[in-house]
Amino acid sequence: MSTLKLGDILRNSGVITDAELDNGLEQQRGTNKFLGDVLLELGYVSPGDIARALAVQLDIPFIELGEDHQLRAEEVHLVPESVARRFCLVPLKKESASAVTVVMRDPLDIEALDTVRSQTGLEVIKAVSTEDRILAAIDKFYRADAYLEHDLKDIADLEAETTLIDGDFDGNRDADQLRIEANDAPMVRFVNLILMQAVRDGASDIHFEPGERDVTVRLRVDGILQEVTPPSKNLYPAVVTRIKILSTMDIAEHRLPLDGRFKFSAYKRVIDVRVSSLPEIHGEKLVLRILDRDSLRVDMTEIGFDQGMLDNFRRVLKVPNGIVLLTGPTGSGKTTTLYSALSFLRSPEKNIQTVEDPVEYQLHQINQMQVRAQIDLTFANALRSILRQDPDIIMIGEIRDAETARIAMRASLTGHLVLSTLHTNDSPSAFWRLRDIGIEPYLIAATMKLVLSQRLVRKLCTECKAEIQPDEDLLSLLRPHRDDVDQWVYYEGVGCTKCNRRGFKGRTGVFEYLEVGDDVRQMIIDSVGEVELRKGAQELGMEPLLVNGLHKVERGETTVTELLGVCPLGLGNGG
């Protein structure tokens, strides 16, 4: 590479001055760096300037690779994603049976060129673009959903052999024929790609929903459902059959709800999948719960606790006996918080036993047990047996009835620390919920150590969040809870390749921490009303859910709209 020629091109095009070029050459002298890299470090040029100058110097095309640029799946398939990322390149177009155009960050990288030739068996026609544009294209076009349309075309030939009678999903199709279609290579690839996309996007669930004339496939990412490319209605029975085969479910049974599970490997990780089928009027609806062990956050510092609350939570977990309850609706992160607490507590000196329905994640040094209602292995029956296993700490997946609650409380009174969950809207409501199922106030007061209510809010993408001015109506709703809201800086997510254009990436917890001290214990014994108990708890220092969430808004971690979506005004905020 002629560094002088590159410098001349940049100078002649007015990108740099003579003095800047001379300084760049001086800085380059005695190093192994390219002039372009030196000029970038000095801030004289942009990556785009260097890429355009290289295009002129080498007489090759400069490709912008803008947001509207489309790459065909069959050409992207030519080069593995690992190679594309390693050398920062992307195949653009197969020009002939013997050549492919490849857009590169560094068209002079001999190793990259040799690797692409070896992988494709084709000659490489070079083009150049900037690193950020190439990486954005890799993120976009190596995603599983970029190939779904291509694979649907591959399996379209099956439609000619697949005739679906409207509303007929209960057995008129031959099971053997469905099995053949489900094991067809394009169908297998389609299901695999959906699973791979779910893992890559961090989805918790996949929903397959049949309609009268079409099918909807949606992924739940950060608590929000989003559509992806679906199969046609004619092919949907084969998709269902393929998933049933993986889950060892009865492929001939279409009239009853079924459950199954399977495992698969993705990105060097083993992923567990729980499958539930439900017969509906237009076919079987499937929901696949994706259980990615590597995505489980068992470090308590990553869940979203403020440092003071985290220190208090850890202190309570160290008590030798009592009950710690986590409350909140389904999907509020209670199980994750419980697992993080168990991870904090586990040690060779302690016998920790759980009883769950179901066991979602397997934890090292934790003895985990799953209830099986069909053989009368309920929470209550399991707990009776567990107490004969010399446990130090017991985790109960959920307190659902008075029998389970009473056994848990007896266990706490006999020297065990018990962790469990309860479905209530906020922390003070937990005491009334226990009273509703028949537990005496004195027993509640004697055993409860902590009630922690929680919600999950989506976090703003750190790469694309931008300042906004919130509406006055919104600020007026917040002022009764924080008098300094007018001084905050507010943000919203614009959307970028890192967050898949959603503006949010990941979730964090919002908490209401109610430690049961003597004053709260006395209010429980006195059977004060729920409103009075909540007011008393706030006077004693309990921070309502909404107020805790406002700290995250103030720090720019989430938005007011996102917070109010999971913690409406009036819920656990004294309103």
Summary of the structure (lengths in Angstrom):
residues: 575
radius of gyration: 29.5
end to end distance: 69.8
largest distance: 87.4
contacts: 1800
relative contact order: 0.06
helix: 42%
strand: 23%
